[in-house]
């Protein structure tokens, strides 16, 4: 009996991807992003990659269409793709109390 491990298995999904992060006109690659990692940890890595120290809590990751990537999801659940370009920029204030 022959063993065909590829038969009847779902398509291969990488466990790690690379994301391209743009900040202030500079694009850098964030390698070894785990698919199960929370977007919050990806944001923290992106902030460190660009040495952002000014109001890091006010920064977010945004897709090319301008939508913010939710930080409370995993990379996989947020449907981020290998090689995808994300923009690191300040979030728009959502009203409420002023800091």
N, C-alpha and C positions, 0 to 999 in steps of 0.2 A: 504494500500500500504506500503510495507516494504522499508526501506531506507538502501541501501548498499553503504556506503561511499567509500569502497575500490574498488568497481567495476569501470572499465573504467578510472582509474586514472593512471598516470605514476608511475613507481617504486619510492619508497621513497628514497630520497637523503638527507643525513644529512645536516643540516645547519652549523654544526661545525665538524671539524676533529682534530685529534692529529697527529703531524708530529715528527718523530725522526730525530734529527739534530746531525751529527757527526762533531767534530772539534778537531783537534790535538789528535786523538785517543780516545776521550771521547764522548759518546753519551748521549744526554739529550732529554727529551720529551717536545715539545712545544704544550701545550694543548689549547683548545678553539680557534682554528684557524677557522675563518669564511670563508665559501666557496666564498662569494662575495668580500672578502678582496683582495687588491692588493698584489702581491708577494713582492713588495717593502716593504710593512709594515711587512710581515712575515720575510723578511731579517733583518729589523730593530729589530724585536723582538728576532731573533736568535743571532744577534750581542750583544744585551743586556743580553741574557741568558748566554752567555759565556764571558761577560765583555770585548769584543773586542774593543780596543781603538786605536790600531795601524793600520792606513790606512783603516778605515771601508768602505770608498768609493770604495776601490779596491777589496772588498770581494763579493762573489756571492754564490748562492745556486746551487748545482749540483746534478743531478740524479746519480744513480749507474752506468749508462752507460757512464758517463762523460759529458753529455750534460748539459749546463747551463739552469736553469729555467728562462725564460724571466721575468724581474721585472715589465714590463708594462702590464701584464695580471693579471686577477683575479686567485685565487687559483683554481676555477672551470675550467676556460678556459685553465689553464696550466695542467689540468688533474691530479692534485695531489690527492693522495688517503689516506684515514685514515690509520695511522700506517706506511706510507711510510718513507723510510730512505733517507735523503738528506745530502749532505756534504757541510759544510760551509768552503770555502777556497778562496784563492786569485784567481782573474780572470787572464787569460793570457792577457798580453797587446796586443792590436789590431793594433799596429803601430801608425803612426801619430806623433803629437808633444809629446815630453817628458815632464813629470811633474817635 
